[in-house]
Amino acid sequence: MTTWQVVRVVAGTFILLSLALGIPGSPIFVSQWWLAFTAFVGVNLLQSGLTKWCLMETILRKLGVRPGC
């Protein structure tokens, strides 16, 4: 997998997990504060789309993950 694929998989996983933990009807509900984490991930995706820079992608490249196009 390339860096951009890993970033998207991780972001999607974080969003789905934080929604499951933050929506009161969920069987694994913990607290509505988990929805703030959902917003944080969304803001980071928006920022990386506008600036073409993503901190996680930079970190993954330094860890040796193959850069993507």
DSSP file (Angstrom, degrees, kcal/mol; ACC not computed):
  #  RESIDUE AA STRUCTURE BP1 BP2  ACC     N-H-->O    O-->H-N    N-H-->O    O-->H-N    TCO  KAPPA ALPHA  PHI   PSI    X-CA   Y-CA   Z-CA
    1    1 A M              0   0    0      0, 0.0    65,-0.5     0, 0.0     2,-0.2   0.000 360.0 360.0 360.0 149.1    0.0    0.0    0.0
    2    2 A T  B  >  -a   66   0A   0     63,-0.1     4,-2.3     1,-0.1     3,-0.3  -0.500 360.0-100.8 -95.6 169.7    1.1    3.5   -0.6
    3    3 A T  H  > S+     0   0    0     63,-1.9     4,-2.6     1,-0.2     5,-0.2   0.891 120.8  51.4 -58.8 -42.6    1.0    6.4    1.8
    4    4 A W  H  > S+     0   0    0      1,-0.2     4,-1.7     2,-0.2    -1,-0.2   0.850 110.4  49.9 -68.2 -30.1   -2.1    8.0    0.4
    5    5 A Q  H  > S+     0   0    0     -3,-0.3     4,-2.3     2,-0.2    -1,-0.2   0.918 111.3  48.1 -69.8 -43.0   -3.9    4.7    0.6
    6    6 A V  H  X S+     0   0    0     -4,-2.3     4,-2.8     1,-0.2     5,-0.3   0.918 110.0  52.7 -63.0 -43.4   -2.9    4.1    4.3
    7    7 A V  H  X S+     0   0    0     -4,-2.6     4,-2.6     1,-0.2    -1,-0.2   0.921 111.9  45.4 -58.7 -44.9   -3.9    7.7    5.2
    8    8 A R  H  X S+     0   0    0     -4,-1.7     4,-2.4     2,-0.2    -1,-0.2   0.877 113.0  49.5 -69.4 -38.0   -7.4    7.1    3.7
    9    9 A V  H  X S+     0   0    0     -4,-2.3     4,-2.3     2,-0.2    -2,-0.2   0.932 114.6  44.9 -65.2 -45.3   -7.8    3.7    5.3
   10   10 A V  H  X S+     0   0    0     -4,-2.8     4,-2.8     2,-0.2    -2,-0.2   0.925 113.7  49.6 -65.2 -44.6   -6.8    5.0    8.8
   11   11 A A  H  X S+     0   0    0     -4,-2.6     4,-2.4    -5,-0.3    -2,-0.2   0.926 112.4  47.7 -61.5 -45.1   -9.0    8.2    8.4
   12   12 A G  H  X S+     0   0    0     -4,-2.4     4,-2.5     2,-0.2     5,-0.2   0.902 112.6  48.9 -62.1 -41.4  -12.0    6.1    7.4
   13   13 A T  H  X S+     0   0    0     -4,-2.3     4,-2.6     2,-0.2     5,-0.2   0.923 111.5  49.3 -63.7 -45.1  -11.4    3.7   10.3
   14   14 A F  H  X S+     0   0    0     -4,-2.8     4,-2.7     2,-0.2     5,-0.2   0.905 112.1  48.8 -60.8 -42.4  -11.1    6.5   12.8
   15   15 A I  H  X S+     0   0    0     -4,-2.4     4,-2.2    -5,-0.2    -2,-0.2   0.947 114.0  44.3 -64.9 -48.5  -14.3    8.2   11.5
   16   16 A L  H  X S+     0   0    0     -4,-2.5     4,-2.2     1,-0.2    -2,-0.2   0.911 116.3  47.0 -63.9 -41.9  -16.4    5.0   11.7
   17   17 A L  H  X S+     0   0    0     -4,-2.6     4,-2.0    -5,-0.2    -2,-0.2   0.924 112.6  48.3 -66.3 -44.3  -15.0    4.0   15.1
   18   18 A S  H  X S+     0   0    0     -4,-2.7     4,-1.2    -5,-0.2    -1,-0.2   0.852 111.3  51.2 -68.1 -32.3  -15.5    7.5   16.6
   19   19 A L  H  X S+     0   0    0     -4,-2.2     4,-1.9    -5,-0.2     3,-0.2   0.920 109.7  50.0 -65.8 -42.9  -19.1    7.6   15.3
   20   20 A A  H  < S+     0   0    0     -4,-2.2     8,-0.3     1,-0.2    -2,-0.2   0.864 115.2  43.6 -62.9 -35.1  -19.8    4.2   16.8
   21   21 A L  H  < S+     0   0    0     -4,-2.0     9,-2.8     8,-0.2    10,-1.5   0.687 119.6  42.7 -81.7 -18.6  -18.4    5.4   20.1
   22   22 A G  H  < S+     0   0    0     -4,-1.2    -2,-0.2    -3,-0.2    13,-0.2   0.590  88.8  88.0-108.5 -11.6  -20.1    8.8   20.0
   23   23 A I  S >< S-     0   0    0     -4,-1.9     3,-2.3     1,-0.1     5,-0.1  -0.801  70.3-140.6 -93.2 123.0  -23.7    8.1   18.8
   24   24 A P  T 3  S+     0   0    0      0, 0.0     5,-0.2     0, 0.0    -1,-0.1   0.756  98.4  57.6 -55.0 -29.1  -26.0    7.3   21.7
   25   25 A G  T 3  S+     0   0    0      3,-0.1    -5,-0.1     2,-0.0    -2,-0.0   0.562  83.9 107.5 -79.0  -6.4  -27.9    4.6   19.7
   26   26 A S  S X  S-     0   0    0     -3,-2.3     3,-1.4    -7,-0.2    -6,-0.0  -0.426  73.9-132.4 -74.0 144.0  -24.7    2.6   19.1
   27   27 A P  T 3  S+     0   0    0      0, 0.0    -1,-0.1     0, 0.0    -6,-0.1   0.707 109.6  44.6 -68.0 -17.6  -24.2   -0.6   21.0
   28   28 A I  T 3  S+     0   0    0     -8,-0.3    -3,-0.1    -5,-0.1    -2,-0.1   0.037  82.2 153.6-112.7  26.8  -20.6    0.5   21.9
   29   29 A F    <   +     0   0    0     -3,-1.4    -7,-0.2    -5,-0.2    -8,-0.2  -0.283   8.8 160.8 -56.9 134.3  -21.6    4.1   22.8
   30   30 A V        -     0   0    0     -9,-2.8     2,-0.3     1,-0.3    -8,-0.2   0.667  61.4 -24.7-117.7 -56.9  -19.1    5.7   25.3
   31   31 A S    >   -     0   0    0    -10,-1.5     3,-1.5     1,-0.0    -1,-0.3  -0.981  46.7-121.7-160.6 148.1  -19.6    9.4   25.2
   32   32 A Q  T >  S+     0   0    0     -2,-0.3     3,-1.8     1,-0.3     4,-0.3   0.663 103.0  81.0 -68.2 -14.4  -20.8   12.1   22.7
   33   33 A W  T >> S+     0   0    0      1,-0.3     3,-1.3     2,-0.2     4,-0.7   0.701  74.4  74.7 -64.8 -17.9  -17.3   13.7   23.0
   34   34 A W  H <> S+     0   0    0     -3,-1.5     4,-1.4     1,-0.3     3,-0.5   0.761  82.4  68.8 -64.2 -23.0  -16.1   11.0   20.5
   35   35 A L  H <> S+     0   0    0     -3,-1.8     4,-2.0     1,-0.2    -1,-0.3   0.777  89.4  62.6 -66.7 -25.0  -17.9   13.1   17.9
   36   36 A A  H <> S+     0   0    0     -3,-1.3     4,-2.2    -4,-0.3    -1,-0.2   0.867 100.9  52.2 -64.9 -35.7  -15.2   15.8   18.4
   37   37 A F  H  X S+     0   0    0     -4,-0.7     4,-2.3    -3,-0.5    -2,-0.2   0.881 106.0  53.8 -66.8 -37.5  -12.7   13.3   17.2
   38   38 A T  H  X S+     0   0    0     -4,-1.4     4,-2.2     1,-0.2    -2,-0.2   0.930 110.0  47.2 -59.4 -45.5  -14.8   12.7   14.1
   39   39 A A  H  X S+     0   0    0     -4,-2.0     4,-2.7     1,-0.2    -2,-0.2   0.887 109.0  55.0 -63.4 -39.6  -14.7   16.5   13.5
   40   40 A F  H  X S+     0   0    0     -4,-2.2     4,-2.1     2,-0.2    -1,-0.2   0.916 109.3  46.4 -60.4 -45.0  -10.9   16.6   14.1
   41   41 A V  H  X S+     0   0    0     -4,-2.3     4,-2.2     2,-0.2    -1,-0.2   0.914 112.7  50.6 -64.3 -42.7  -10.3   13.9   11.4
   42   42 A G  H  X S+     0   0    0     -4,-2.2     4,-2.3     1,-0.2    -2,-0.2   0.902 109.5  49.9 -62.4 -42.0  -12.7   15.7    9.0
   43   43 A V  H  X S+     0   0    0     -4,-2.7     4,-2.8     1,-0.2    -1,-0.2   0.895 110.5  50.7 -63.7 -40.2  -10.9   19.0    9.5
   44   44 A N  H  X S+     0   0    0     -4,-2.1     4,-2.4     2,-0.2    -2,-0.2   0.888 109.9  49.5 -65.9 -38.7   -7.5   17.3    8.9
   45   45 A L  H  X S+     0   0    0     -4,-2.2     4,-1.8     2,-0.2    -2,-0.2   0.911 112.7  47.9 -64.8 -41.7   -8.8   15.7    5.7
   46   46 A L  H  X S+     0   0    0     -4,-2.3     4,-1.9     2,-0.2    -2,-0.2   0.931 112.3  49.2 -62.7 -46.5  -10.1   19.1    4.5
   47   47 A Q  H  X S+     0   0    0     -4,-2.8     4,-2.6     1,-0.2     6,-0.3   0.909 111.3  48.8 -60.6 -43.5   -6.8   20.8    5.4
   48   48 A S  H  X S+     0   0    0     -4,-2.4     4,-1.5     1,-0.2    -1,-0.2   0.840 110.0  52.4 -69.4 -30.5   -4.8   18.2    3.6
   49   49 A G  H  < S+     0   0    0     -4,-1.8    -1,-0.2    -5,-0.2    -2,-0.2   0.853 115.5  40.6 -69.8 -34.5   -7.0   18.5    0.5
   50   50 A L  H  < S+     0   0    0     -4,-1.9    -2,-0.2    -5,-0.1    -1,-0.2   0.849 126.5  31.7 -82.4 -35.9   -6.6   22.3    0.4
   51   51 A T  H  < S-     0   0    0     -4,-2.6    -3,-0.2     2,-0.2    -2,-0.2   0.579  94.5-132.4 -99.3 -11.5   -2.9   22.6    1.2
   52   52 A K  S  < S+     0   0    0     -4,-1.5     2,-0.4    -5,-0.3    -3,-0.1   0.783  73.0 110.2  60.4  28.9   -1.7   19.3   -0.4
   53   53 A W        -     0   0    0     -6,-0.3     2,-0.4    -5,-0.2    -2,-0.2  -1.000  43.2-178.6-134.7 133.2    0.2   18.5    2.8
   54   54 A C     >  -     0   0    0     -2,-0.4     4,-1.9     1,-0.1     5,-0.1  -0.986  20.5-152.8-134.7 122.3   -0.6   15.8    5.4
   55   55 A L  H  > S+     0   0    0     -2,-0.4     4,-2.4     1,-0.2     5,-0.2   0.902  98.4  53.2 -60.5 -42.6    1.4   15.2    8.5
   56   56 A M  H  > S+     0   0    0      1,-0.2     4,-2.7     2,-0.2    -1,-0.2   0.889 107.1  51.7 -63.0 -37.5    0.5   11.5    8.7
   57   57 A E  H  > S+     0   0    0      2,-0.2     4,-2.1     1,-0.2    -1,-0.2   0.895 109.4  50.5 -65.1 -38.9    1.7   11.0    5.1
   58   58 A T  H  X S+     0   0    0     -4,-1.9     4,-1.9     2,-0.2    -2,-0.2   0.919 111.8  47.7 -62.1 -44.5    5.0   12.6    6.0
   59   59 A I  H  X S+     0   0    0     -4,-2.4     4,-1.5     1,-0.2    -2,-0.2   0.914 110.4  51.7 -64.1 -43.6    5.3   10.4    9.0
   60   60 A L  H  <>S+     0   0    0     -4,-2.7     5,-2.5     1,-0.2     4,-0.3   0.889 107.8  52.3 -62.2 -38.9    4.5    7.3    7.0
   61   61 A R  H ><5S+     0   0    0     -4,-2.1     3,-1.3     1,-0.2    -1,-0.2   0.908 108.3  50.9 -63.2 -40.6    7.1    8.2    4.4
   62   62 A K  H 3<5S+     0   0    0     -4,-1.9    -1,-0.2     1,-0.3    -2,-0.2   0.783 106.3  56.1 -67.3 -25.5    9.7    8.5    7.2
   63   63 A L  T 3<5S-     0   0    0     -4,-1.5    -1,-0.3    -5,-0.1    -2,-0.2   0.490 126.7-101.4 -83.7  -2.8    8.7    5.0    8.4
   64   64 A G  T < 5 +     0   0    0     -3,-1.3     2,-0.2    -4,-0.3    -3,-0.2   0.533  68.9 149.9 100.1   7.0    9.4    3.6    5.0
   65   65 A V      < -     0   0    0     -5,-2.5    -1,-0.3    -6,-0.1   -63,-0.1  -0.554  57.0-102.5 -73.3 138.7    5.9    3.3    3.5
   66   66 A R  B     -a    2   0A   0    -65,-0.5   -63,-1.9    -2,-0.2    -1,-0.1  -0.399  37.2-116.9 -64.6 127.4    6.1    3.7   -0.3
   67   67 A P        -     0   0    0      0, 0.0     2,-0.2     0, 0.0    -1,-0.1  -0.332  30.4-144.3 -63.7 146.6    5.0    7.2   -1.5
   68   68 A G              0   0    0      1,-0.1     0, 0.0   -66,-0.0     0, 0.0  -0.642 360.0 360.0-109.1 168.6    1.9    7.3   -3.6
   69   69 A C              0   0    0     -2,-0.2    -1,-0.1   -66,-0.0     0, 0.0   0.413 360.0 360.0 -92.3 360.0    0.8    9.5   -6.6
